[in-house]
């Protein structure tokens, strides 16, 4: 994923299709630098980027994982 406009607060929001979760997230230029995805809702994650001056777009690699069902403690709304 290429990040052209880094959010002011540094929290990049990622939304995945259903039954897909985020695995390993790391910087392409420095593979040892990893980021921890924070799940904020079902299939929505925050990746907290460093607050640094960007002179070029940042490229991060996101490994996807297939999940068998719903993630963690969330369940669909009952209508």
mmCIF file as gemmi writes it, N, C-alpha and C atoms, coordinates in Angstrom:
data_model
loop_
_atom_site.group_PDB
_atom_site.id
_atom_site.type_symbol
_atom_site.label_atom_id
_atom_site.label_alt_id
_atom_site.label_comp_id
_atom_site.label_asym_id
_atom_site.label_entity_id
_atom_site.label_seq_id
_atom_site.pdbx_PDB_ins_code
_atom_site.Cartn_x
_atom_site.Cartn_y
_atom_site.Cartn_z
_atom_site.occupancy
_atom_site.B_iso_or_equiv
_atom_site.pdbx_formal_charge
_atom_site.auth_seq_id
_atom_site.auth_asym_id
_atom_site.pdbx_PDB_model_num
ATOM 1 N N . UNK Axp A 1 ? 0.844 -1.151 0 1 0 ? 1 A 1
ATOM 2 C CA . UNK Axp A 1 ? 0 0 0 1 0 ? 1 A 1
ATOM 3 C C . UNK Axp A 1 ? 0.902 1.231 0 1 0 ? 1 A 1
ATOM 4 N N . UNK Axp A 2 ? 0.6 2.16 -0.879 1 0 ? 2 A 1
ATOM 5 C CA . UNK Axp A 2 ? 1.356 3.401 -0.958 1 0 ? 2 A 1
ATOM 6 C C . UNK Axp A 2 ? 0.565 4.488 -0.236 1 0 ? 2 A 1
ATOM 7 N N . UNK Axp A 3 ? 1.212 5.136 0.717 1 0 ? 3 A 1
ATOM 8 C CA . UNK Axp A 3 ? 0.566 6.193 1.492 1 0 ? 3 A 1
ATOM 9 C C . UNK Axp A 3 ? 1.12 7.53 1.011 1 0 ? 3 A 1
ATOM 10 N N . UNK Axp A 4 ? 0.289 8.283 0.291 1 0 ? 4 A 1
ATOM 11 C CA . UNK Axp A 4 ? 0.7 9.591 -0.2 1 0 ? 4 A 1
ATOM 12 C C . UNK Axp A 4 ? 0.432 10.678 0.834 1 0 ? 4 A 1
ATOM 13 N N . UNK Axp A 5 ? -0.746 10.653 1.439 1 0 ? 5 A 1
ATOM 14 C CA . UNK Axp A 5 ? -1.125 11.659 2.428 1 0 ? 5 A 1
ATOM 15 C C . UNK Axp A 5 ? -1.256 10.998 3.792 1 0 ? 5 A 1
ATOM 16 N N . UNK Axp A 6 ? -0.223 11.175 4.608 1 0 ? 6 A 1
ATOM 17 C CA . UNK Axp A 6 ? -0.257 10.599 5.95 1 0 ? 6 A 1
ATOM 18 C C . UNK Axp A 6 ? -1.23 11.395 6.787 1 0 ? 6 A 1
ATOM 19 N N . UNK Axp A 7 ? -2.106 10.714 7.536 1 0 ? 7 A 1
ATOM 20 C CA . UNK Axp A 7 ? -3.036 11.427 8.408 1 0 ? 7 A 1
ATOM 21 C C . UNK Axp A 7 ? -2.287 12.271 9.442 1 0 ? 7 A 1
ATOM 22 N N . UNK Axp A 8 ? -2.898 13.374 9.851 1 0 ? 8 A 1
ATOM 23 C CA . UNK Axp A 8 ? -2.273 14.284 10.825 1 0 ? 8 A 1
ATOM 24 C C . UNK Axp A 8 ? -1.945 13.549 12.124 1 0 ? 8 A 1
ATOM 25 N N . UNK Axp A 9 ? -2.885 12.726 12.613 1 0 ? 9 A 1
ATOM 26 C CA . UNK Axp A 9 ? -2.661 12.013 13.879 1 0 ? 9 A 1
ATOM 27 C C . UNK Axp A 9 ? -1.811 10.756 13.696 1 0 ? 9 A 1
ATOM 28 N N . UNK Axp A 10 ? -1.462 10.395 12.465 1 0 ? 10 A 1
ATOM 29 C CA . UNK Axp A 10 ? -0.606 9.246 12.213 1 0 ? 10 A 1
ATOM 30 C C . UNK Axp A 10 ? -1.329 7.927 12.182 1 0 ? 10 A 1
ATOM 31 N N . UNK Axp A 11 ? -2.64 7.91 12.395 1 0 ? 11 A 1
ATOM 32 C CA . UNK Axp A 11 ? -3.405 6.656 12.414 1 0 ? 11 A 1
ATOM 33 C C . UNK Axp A 11 ? -4.039 6.434 11.04 1 0 ? 11 A 1
ATOM 34 N N . UNK Axp A 12 ? -3.494 5.508 10.3 1 0 ? 12 A 1
ATOM 35 C CA . UNK Axp A 12 ? -3.992 5.174 8.976 1 0 ? 12 A 1
ATOM 36 C C . UNK Axp A 12 ? -5.1 4.143 9.113 1 0 ? 12 A 1
ATOM 37 N N . UNK Axp A 13 ? -6.285 4.437 8.581 1 0 ? 13 A 1
ATOM 38 C CA . UNK Axp A 13 ? -7.427 3.53 8.711 1 0 ? 13 A 1
ATOM 39 C C . UNK Axp A 13 ? -7.453 2.587 7.505 1 0 ? 13 A 1
ATOM 40 N N . UNK Axp A 14 ? -7.528 1.291 7.792 1 0 ? 14 A 1
ATOM 41 C CA . UNK Axp A 14 ? -7.59 0.258 6.76 1 0 ? 14 A 1
ATOM 42 C C . UNK Axp A 14 ? -8.9 -0.497 6.929 1 0 ? 14 A 1
ATOM 43 N N . UNK Axp A 15 ? -9.622 -0.681 5.838 1 0 ? 15 A 1
ATOM 44 C CA . UNK Axp A 15 ? -10.866 -1.448 5.874 1 0 ? 15 A 1
ATOM 45 C C . UNK Axp A 15 ? -10.689 -2.647 4.946 1 0 ? 15 A 1
ATOM 46 N N . UNK Axp A 16 ? -10.974 -3.838 5.45 1 0 ? 16 A 1
ATOM 47 C CA . UNK Axp A 16 ? -10.785 -5.061 4.669 1 0 ? 16 A 1
ATOM 48 C C . UNK Axp A 16 ? -12.13 -5.68 4.318 1 0 ? 16 A 1
ATOM 49 N N . UNK Axp A 17 ? -12.164 -6.525 3.297 1 0 ? 17 A 1
ATOM 50 C CA . UNK Axp A 17 ? -13.393 -7.272 3.005 1 0 ? 17 A 1
ATOM 51 C C . UNK Axp A 17 ? -13.711 -8.234 4.146 1 0 ? 17 A 1
ATOM 52 N N . UNK Axp A 18 ? -14.936 -8.757 4.159 1 0 ? 18 A 1
ATOM 53 C CA . UNK Axp A 18 ? -15.309 -9.677 5.235 1 0 ? 18 A 1
ATOM 54 C C . UNK Axp A 18 ? -14.461 -10.943 5.161 1 0 ? 18 A 1
ATOM 55 N N . UNK Axp A 19 ? -14.216 -11.522 6.311 1 0 ? 19 A 1
ATOM 56 C CA . UNK Axp A 19 ? -13.425 -12.737 6.497 1 0 ? 19 A 1
ATOM 57 C C . UNK Axp A 19 ? -11.956 -12.561 6.116 1 0 ? 19 A 1
ATOM 58 N N . UNK Axp A 20 ? -11.482 -11.317 6.065 1 0 ? 20 A 1
ATOM 59 C CA . UNK Axp A 20 ? -10.067 -11.027 5.833 1 0 ? 20 A 1
ATOM 60 C C . UNK Axp A 20 ? -9.584 -10.167 6.994 1 0 ? 20 A 1
ATOM 61 N N . UNK Axp A 21 ? -8.473 -10.553 7.595 1 0 ? 21 A 1
ATOM 62 C CA . UNK Axp A 21 ? -7.899 -9.749 8.672 1 0 ? 21 A 1
ATOM 63 C C . UNK Axp A 21 ? -6.458 -9.417 8.312 1 0 ? 21 A 1
ATOM 64 N N . UNK Axp A 22 ? -5.882 -8.483 9.044 1 0 ? 22 A 1
ATOM 65 C CA . UNK Axp A 22 ? -4.507 -8.074 8.784 1 0 ? 22 A 1
ATOM 66 C C . UNK Axp A 22 ? -3.542 -8.936 9.566 1 0 ? 22 A 1
ATOM 67 N N . UNK Axp A 23 ? -2.466 -9.305 8.912 1 0 ? 23 A 1
ATOM 68 C CA . UNK Axp A 23 ? -1.407 -10.059 9.564 1 0 ? 23 A 1
ATOM 69 C C . UNK Axp A 23 ? -0.231 -9.138 9.849 1 0 ? 23 A 1
ATOM 70 N N . UNK Axp A 24 ? 0.903 -9.443 9.247 1 0 ? 24 A 1
ATOM 71 C CA . UNK Axp A 24 ? 2.117 -8.655 9.452 1 0 ? 24 A 1
ATOM 72 C C . UNK Axp A 24 ? 2.067 -7.398 8.589 1 0 ? 24 A 1
ATOM 73 N N . UNK Axp A 25 ? 2.43 -6.275 9.181 1 0 ? 25 A 1
ATOM 74 C CA . UNK Axp A 25 ? 2.489 -4.991 8.48 1 0 ? 25 A 1
ATOM 75 C C . UNK Axp A 25 ? 3.887 -4.429 8.708 1 0 ? 25 A 1
ATOM 76 N N . UNK Axp A 26 ? 4.597 -4.122 7.609 1 0 ? 26 A 1
ATOM 77 C CA . UNK Axp A 26 ? 5.95 -3.596 7.75 1 0 ? 26 A 1
ATOM 78 C C . UNK Axp A 26 ? 6.266 -2.599 6.643 1 0 ? 26 A 1
ATOM 79 N N . UNK Axp A 27 ? 7.336 -1.849 6.853 1 0 ? 27 A 1
ATOM 80 C CA . UNK Axp A 27 ? 7.801 -0.832 5.917 1 0 ? 27 A 1
ATOM 81 C C . UNK Axp A 27 ? 8.605 -1.511 4.81 1 0 ? 27 A 1
ATOM 82 N N . UNK Axp A 28 ? 8.344 -1.151 3.551 1 0 ? 28 A 1
ATOM 83 C CA . UNK Axp A 28 ? 9.043 -1.78 2.434 1 0 ? 28 A 1
ATOM 84 C C . UNK Axp A 28 ? 10.518 -1.395 2.416 1 0 ? 28 A 1
ATOM 85 N N . UNK Axp A 29 ? 10.844 -0.163 2.774 1 0 ? 29 A 1
ATOM 86 C CA . UNK Axp A 29 ? 12.244 0.276 2.781 1 0 ? 29 A 1
ATOM 87 C C . UNK Axp A 29 ? 13.039 -0.325 3.93 1 0 ? 29 A 1
ATOM 88 N N . UNK Axp A 30 ? 12.366 -0.639 5.024 1 0 ? 30 A 1
ATOM 89 C CA . UNK Axp A 30 ? 13.018 -1.196 6.207 1 0 ? 30 A 1
ATOM 90 C C . UNK Axp A 30 ? 12.155 -2.335 6.744 1 0 ? 30 A 1
ATOM 91 N N . UNK Axp A 31 ? 12.331 -3.571 6.237 1 0 ? 31 A 1
ATOM 92 C CA . UNK Axp A 31 ? 11.467 -4.687 6.662 1 0 ? 31 A 1
ATOM 93 C C . UNK Axp A 31 ? 11.519 -5.004 8.158 1 0 ? 31 A 1
ATOM 94 N N . UNK Axp A 32 ? 12.563 -4.563 8.855 1 0 ? 32 A 1
ATOM 95 C CA . UNK Axp A 32 ? 12.64 -4.81 10.297 1 0 ? 32 A 1
ATOM 96 C C . UNK Axp A 32 ? 11.697 -3.895 11.079 1 0 ? 32 A 1
ATOM 97 N N . UNK Axp A 33 ? 11.249 -2.825 10.432 1 0 ? 33 A 1
ATOM 98 C CA . UNK Axp A 33 ? 10.338 -1.878 11.084 1 0 ? 33 A 1
ATOM 99 C C . UNK Axp A 33 ? 8.904 -2.345 10.851 1 0 ? 33 A 1
ATOM 100 N N . UNK Axp A 34 ? 8.288 -2.875 11.904 1 0 ? 34 A 1
ATOM 101 C CA . UNK Axp A 34 ? 6.926 -3.403 11.778 1 0 ? 34 A 1
ATOM 102 C C . UNK Axp A 34 ? 5.944 -2.488 12.487 1 0 ? 34 A 1
ATOM 103 N N . UNK Axp A 35 ? 4.696 -2.592 12.062 1 0 ? 35 A 1
ATOM 104 C CA . UNK Axp A 35 ? 3.598 -1.85 12.665 1 0 ? 35 A 1
ATOM 105 C C . UNK Axp A 35 ? 2.574 -2.845 13.181 1 0 ? 35 A 1
ATOM 106 N N . UNK Axp A 36 ? 1.932 -2.501 14.279 1 0 ? 36 A 1
ATOM 107 C CA . UNK Axp A 36 ? 0.918 -3.37 14.863 1 0 ? 36 A 1
ATOM 108 C C . UNK Axp A 36 ? -0.46 -2.839 14.51 1 0 ? 36 A 1
ATOM 109 N N . UNK Axp A 37 ? -1.252 -3.626 13.752 1 0 ? 37 A 1
ATOM 110 C CA . UNK Axp A 37 ? -2.608 -3.162 13.442 1 0 ? 37 A 1
ATOM 111 C C . UNK Axp A 37 ? -3.504 -3.224 14.68 1 0 ? 37 A 1
ATOM 112 N N . UNK Axp A 38 ? -4.262 -2.171 14.893 1 0 ? 38 A 1
ATOM 113 C CA . UNK Axp A 38 ? -5.19 -2.104 16.025 1 0 ? 38 A 1
ATOM 114 C C . UNK Axp A 38 ? -6.61 -2.243 15.473 1 0 ? 38 A 1
ATOM 115 N N . UNK Axp A 39 ? -7.319 -3.267 15.889 1 0 ? 39 A 1
ATOM 116 C CA . UNK Axp A 39 ? -8.684 -3.477 15.407 1 0 ? 39 A 1
ATOM 117 C C . UNK Axp A 39 ? -9.622 -2.503 16.11 1 0 ? 39 A 1
ATOM 118 N N . UNK Axp A 40 ? -10.326 -1.688 15.331 1 0 ? 40 A 1
ATOM 119 C CA . UNK Axp A 40 ? -11.243 -0.715 15.909 1 0 ? 40 A 1
ATOM 120 C C . UNK Axp A 40 ? -12.695 -1.128 15.738 1 0 ? 40 A 1
ATOM 121 N N . UNK Axp A 41 ? -12.958 -1.973 14.789 1 0 ? 41 A 1
ATOM 122 C CA . UNK Axp A 41 ? -14.298 -2.48 14.521 1 0 ? 41 A 1
ATOM 123 C C . UNK Axp A 41 ? -14.129 -3.706 13.63 1 0 ? 41 A 1
ATOM 124 N N . UNK Axp A 42 ? -15.196 -4.387 13.378 1 0 ? 42 A 1
ATOM 125 C CA . UNK Axp A 42 ? -15.106 -5.571 12.522 1 0 ? 42 A 1
ATOM 126 C C . UNK Axp A 42 ? -14.584 -5.153 11.144 1 0 ? 42 A 1
ATOM 127 N N . UNK Axp A 43 ? -13.466 -5.739 10.735 1 0 ? 43 A 1
ATOM 128 C CA . UNK Axp A 43 ? -12.818 -5.496 9.445 1 0 ? 43 A 1
ATOM 129 C C . UNK Axp A 43 ? -12.32 -4.063 9.263 1 0 ? 43 A 1
ATOM 130 N N . UNK Axp A 44 ? -12.089 -3.335 10.337 1 0 ? 44 A 1
ATOM 131 C CA . UNK Axp A 44 ? -11.491 -2.005 10.272 1 0 ? 44 A 1
ATOM 132 C C . UNK Axp A 44 ? -10.329 -1.94 11.253 1 0 ? 44 A 1
ATOM 133 N N . UNK Axp A 45 ? -9.22 -1.388 10.781 1 0 ? 45 A 1
ATOM 134 C CA . UNK Axp A 45 ? -7.998 -1.365 11.575 1 0 ? 45 A 1
ATOM 135 C C . UNK Axp A 45 ? -7.354 0.012 11.497 1 0 ? 45 A 1
ATOM 136 N N . UNK Axp A 46 ? -6.605 0.354 12.544 1 0 ? 46 A 1
ATOM 137 C CA . UNK Axp A 46 ? -5.723 1.513 12.535 1 0 ? 46 A 1
ATOM 138 C C . UNK Axp A 46 ? -4.3 0.986 12.474 1 0 ? 46 A 1
ATOM 139 N N . UNK Axp A 47 ? -3.482 1.619 11.645 1 0 ? 47 A 1
ATOM 140 C CA . UNK Axp A 47 ? -2.049 1.368 11.642 1 0 ? 47 A 1
ATOM 141 C C . UNK Axp A 47 ? -1.419 2.693 12.029 1 0 ? 47 A 1
ATOM 142 N N . UNK Axp A 48 ? -0.725 2.709 13.15 1 0 ? 48 A 1
ATOM 143 C CA . UNK Axp A 48 ? -0.137 3.942 13.667 1 0 ? 48 A 1
ATOM 144 C C . UNK Axp A 48 ? 1.237 4.142 13.039 1 0 ? 48 A 1
ATOM 145 N N . UNK Axp A 49 ? 1.321 5.154 12.17 1 0 ? 49 A 1
ATOM 146 C CA . UNK Axp A 49 ? 2.57 5.478 11.498 1 0 ? 49 A 1
ATOM 147 C C . UNK Axp A 49 ? 3.374 6.449 12.349 1 0 ? 49 A 1
ATOM 148 N N . UNK Axp A 50 ? 4.686 6.452 12.15 1 0 ? 50 A 1
ATOM 149 C CA . UNK Axp A 50 ? 5.56 7.374 12.873 1 0 ? 50 A 1
ATOM 150 C C . UNK Axp A 50 ? 5.325 8.797 12.382 1 0 ? 50 A 1
ATOM 151 N N . UNK Axp A 51 ? 5.476 9.738 13.285 1 0 ? 51 A 1
ATOM 152 C CA . UNK Axp A 51 ? 5.342 11.151 12.908 1 0 ? 51 A 1
ATOM 153 C C . UNK Axp A 51 ? 6.716 11.631 12.464 1 0 ? 51 A 1
ATOM 154 N N . UNK Axp A 52 ? 6.941 11.543 11.173 1 0 ? 52 A 1
ATOM 155 C CA . UNK Axp A 52 ? 8.207 11.972 10.596 1 0 ? 52 A 1
ATOM 156 C C . UNK Axp A 52 ? 7.893 12.822 9.369 1 0 ? 52 A 1
ATOM 157 N N . UNK Axp A 53 ? 8.831 13.643 8.986 1 0 ? 53 A 1
ATOM 158 C CA . UNK Axp A 53 ? 8.645 14.462 7.791 1 0 ? 53 A 1
ATOM 159 C C . UNK Axp A 53 ? 8.796 13.576 6.564 1 0 ? 53 A 1
ATOM 160 N N . UNK Axp A 54 ? 7.757 13.521 5.765 1 0 ? 54 A 1
ATOM 161 C CA . UNK Axp A 54 ? 7.79 12.688 4.574 1 0 ? 54 A 1
ATOM 162 C C . UNK Axp A 54 ? 8.141 13.536 3.357 1 0 ? 54 A 1
ATOM 163 N N . UNK Axp A 55 ? 9.198 13.152 2.669 1 0 ? 55 A 1
ATOM 164 C CA . UNK Axp A 55 ? 9.575 13.836 1.437 1 0 ? 55 A 1
ATOM 165 C C . UNK Axp A 55 ? 9.172 13.003 0.225 1 0 ? 55 A 1
ATOM 166 N N . UNK Axp A 56 ? 8.791 11.758 0.481 1 0 ? 56 A 1
ATOM 167 C CA . UNK Axp A 56 ? 8.358 10.855 -0.587 1 0 ? 56 A 1
ATOM 168 C C . UNK Axp A 56 ? 7.225 9.996 -0.028 1 0 ? 56 A 1
ATOM 169 N N . UNK Axp A 57 ? 6.427 9.394 -0.902 1 0 ? 57 A 1
ATOM 170 C CA . UNK Axp A 57 ? 5.354 8.513 -0.402 1 0 ? 57 A 1
ATOM 171 C C . UNK Axp A 57 ? 5.92 7.352 0.403 1 0 ? 57 A 1
ATOM 172 N N . UNK Axp A 58 ? 5.187 6.934 1.422 1 0 ? 58 A 1
ATOM 173 C CA . UNK Axp A 58 ? 5.592 5.798 2.262 1 0 ? 58 A 1
ATOM 174 C C . UNK Axp A 58 ? 4.936 4.542 1.715 1 0 ? 58 A 1
ATOM 175 N N . UNK Axp A 59 ? 5.692 3.472 1.604 1 0 ? 59 A 1
ATOM 176 C CA . UNK Axp A 59 ? 5.173 2.203 1.098 1 0 ? 59 A 1
ATOM 177 C C . UNK Axp A 59 ? 5.202 1.195 2.241 1 0 ? 59 A 1
ATOM 178 N N . UNK Axp A 60 ? 4.016 0.684 2.58 1 0 ? 60 A 1
ATOM 179 C CA . UNK Axp A 60 ? 3.936 -0.348 3.612 1 0 ? 60 A 1
ATOM 180 C C . UNK Axp A 60 ? 3.385 -1.621 2.991 1 0 ? 60 A 1
ATOM 181 N N . UNK Axp A 61 ? 3.855 -2.752 3.501 1 0 ? 61 A 1
ATOM 182 C CA . UNK Axp A 61 ? 3.421 -4.06 3.027 1 0 ? 61 A 1
ATOM 183 C C . UNK Axp A 61 ? 2.455 -4.619 4.061 1 0 ? 61 A 1
ATOM 184 N N . UNK Axp A 62 ? 1.292 -5.08 3.581 1 0 ? 62 A 1
ATOM 185 C CA . UNK Axp A 62 ? 0.262 -5.619 4.464 1 0 ? 62 A 1
ATOM 186 C C . UNK Axp A 62 ? -0.003 -7.063 4.071 1 0 ? 62 A 1
ATOM 187 N N . UNK Axp A 63 ? 0.248 -7.982 4.986 1 0 ? 63 A 1
ATOM 188 C CA . UNK Axp A 63 ? -0.059 -9.392 4.766 1 0 ? 63 A 1
ATOM 189 C C . UNK Axp A 63 ? -1.478 -9.654 5.26 1 0 ? 63 A 1
ATOM 190 N N . UNK Axp A 64 ? -2.285 -10.26 4.415 1 0 ? 64 A 1
ATOM 191 C CA . UNK Axp A 64 ? -3.676 -10.549 4.774 1 0 ? 64 A 1
ATOM 192 C C . UNK Axp A 64 ? -3.812 -11.988 5.261 1 0 ? 64 A 1
ATOM 193 N N . UNK Axp A 65 ? -4.729 -12.191 6.18 1 0 ? 65 A 1
ATOM 194 C CA . UNK Axp A 65 ? -5.038 -13.528 6.696 1 0 ? 65 A 1
ATOM 195 C C . UNK Axp A 65 ? -6.518 -13.799 6.481 1 0 ? 65 A 1
ATOM 196 N N . UNK Axp A 66 ? -6.842 -15.007 6.088 1 0 ? 66 A 1
ATOM 197 C CA . UNK Axp A 66 ? -8.25 -15.399 5.973 1 0 ? 66 A 1
ATOM 198 C C . UNK Axp A 66 ? -8.724 -15.891 7.327 1 0 ? 66 A 1
ATOM 199 N N . UNK Axp A 67 ? -9.882 -15.402 7.739 1 0 ? 67 A 1
ATOM 200 C CA . UNK Axp A 67 ? -10.472 -15.865 8.987 1 0 ? 67 A 1
ATOM 201 C C . UNK Axp A 67 ? -11.683 -16.712 8.64 1 0 ? 67 A 1
ATOM 202 N N . UNK Axp A 68 ? -11.972 -17.673 9.485 1 0 ? 68 A 1
ATOM 203 C CA . UNK Axp A 68 ? -13.087 -18.573 9.221 1 0 ? 68 A 1
ATOM 204 C C . UNK Axp A 68 ? -14.442 -17.93 9.431 1 0 ? 68 A 1
ATOM 205 N N . UNK Axp A 69 ? -14.505 -16.941 10.255 1 0 ? 69 A 1
ATOM 206 C CA . UNK Axp A 69 ? -15.787 -16.31 10.558 1 0 ? 69 A 1
ATOM 207 C C . UNK Axp A 69 ? -15.569 -14.895 11.019 1 0 ? 69 A 1
ATOM 208 N N . UNK Axp A 70 ? -16.399 -14.468 11.918 1 0 ? 70 A 1
ATOM 209 C CA . UNK Axp A 70 ? -16.303 -13.119 12.449 1 0 ? 70 A 1
ATOM 210 C C . UNK Axp A 70 ? -15.038 -12.999 13.286 1 0 ? 70 A 1
ATOM 211 N N . UNK Axp A 71 ? -14.51 -11.79 13.392 1 0 ? 71 A 1
ATOM 212 C CA . UNK Axp A 71 ? -13.295 -11.574 14.16 1 0 ? 71 A 1
ATOM 213 C C . UNK Axp A 71 ? -13.617 -11.187 15.59 1 0 ? 71 A 1
ATOM 214 N N . UNK Axp A 72 ? -12.863 -11.694 16.502 1 0 ? 72 A 1
ATOM 215 C CA . UNK Axp A 72 ? -12.913 -11.38 17.93 1 0 ? 72 A 1
ATOM 216 C C . UNK Axp A 72 ? -14.31 -11.397 18.505 1 0 ? 72 A 1
ATOM 217 N N . UNK Axp A 73 ? -14.732 -10.362 19.221 1 0 ? 73 A 1
ATOM 218 C CA . UNK Axp A 73 ? -15.978 -10.381 19.957 1 0 ? 73 A 1
ATOM 219 C C . UNK Axp A 73 ? -17.151 -9.738 19.264 1 0 ? 73 A 1
ATOM 220 N N . UNK Axp A 74 ? -17.028 -9.358 18.018 1 0 ? 74 A 1
ATOM 221 C CA . UNK Axp A 74 ? -18.111 -8.651 17.35 1 0 ? 74 A 1
ATOM 222 C C . UNK Axp A 74 ? -19.097 -9.645 16.753 1 0 ? 74 A 1
ATOM 223 N N . UNK Axp A 75 ? -20.357 -9.268 16.713 1 0 ? 75 A 1
ATOM 224 C CA . UNK Axp A 75 ? -21.369 -10.074 16.066 1 0 ? 75 A 1
ATOM 225 C C . UNK Axp A 75 ? -22.303 -9.148 15.287 1 0 ? 75 A 1
ATOM 226 N N . UNK Axp A 76 ? -22.972 -9.703 14.297 1 0 ? 76 A 1
ATOM 227 C CA . UNK Axp A 76 ? -23.851 -8.902 13.471 1 0 ? 76 A 1
ATOM 228 C C . UNK Axp A 76 ? -25.04 -8.406 14.286 1 0 ? 76 A 1
ATOM 229 N N . UNK Axp A 77 ? -25.549 -7.251 13.897 1 0 ? 77 A 1
ATOM 230 C CA . UNK Axp A 77 ? -26.692 -6.67 14.588 1 0 ? 77 A 1
ATOM 231 C C . UNK Axp A 77 ? -27.93 -7.523 14.368 1 0 ? 77 A 1
ATOM 232 N N . UNK Axp A 78 ? -28.713 -7.703 15.408 1 0 ? 78 A 1
ATOM 233 C CA . UNK Axp A 78 ? -29.943 -8.483 15.301 1 0 ? 78 A 1
ATOM 234 C C . UNK Axp A 78 ? -31.085 -7.538 14.996 1 0 ? 78 A 1
ATOM 235 N N . UNK Axp A 79 ? -31.732 -7.781 13.871 1 0 ? 79 A 1
ATOM 236 C CA . UNK Axp A 79 ? -32.846 -6.885 13.473 1 0 ? 79 A 1
ATOM 237 C C . UNK Axp A 79 ? -34.158 -7.604 13.507 1 0 ? 79 A 1
